[in-house]
Amino acid sequence: MNADRFDGHTVTISGRITNLHQDSLFGRPSYMFDLGDGNQTIRVFASGKAPCQAGDRATVEGTFQKVKGQAYITAAKAICGPQGSN
């Protein structure tokens, strides 16, 4: 993937959730997870409570960002279930 090409753009990707961590940021609930398709994974950050669980398939829409060589997505929404299937 050419990460520079997508930097700052809205993307929609699907895959399976691993490494789900729920936390709080500035007193607000937040979560992060890795989303992968079996070949590649990307870290996803989002506000609120995680709508999915580790192992679930999901589709994520958000802003792709690349900072100091690390690529990630700041999610606007994550949808779990069959619509997240590849």
Stockholm file with secondary structure:
# STOCKHOLM 1.0

chainA/1-86         MNADRFDGHTVTISGRITNLHQDSLFGRPSYMFDLGDGNQTIRVFASGKAPCQAGDRATVEGTFQKVKGQAYITAAKAICGPQGSN
#=GR chainA/1-86 SS CCHHHHTTCEEEEEEEEEEEEEEEETTEEEEEEEEECSSCEEEEEEESSCSSCTTCEEEEEEEEEEETTEEEEEEEEEEESGGGCC
#=GC SS_cons        CCHHHHTTCEEEEEEEEEEEEEEEETTEEEEEEEEECSSCEEEEEEESSCSSCTTCEEEEEEEEEEETTEEEEEEEEEEESGGGCC
//
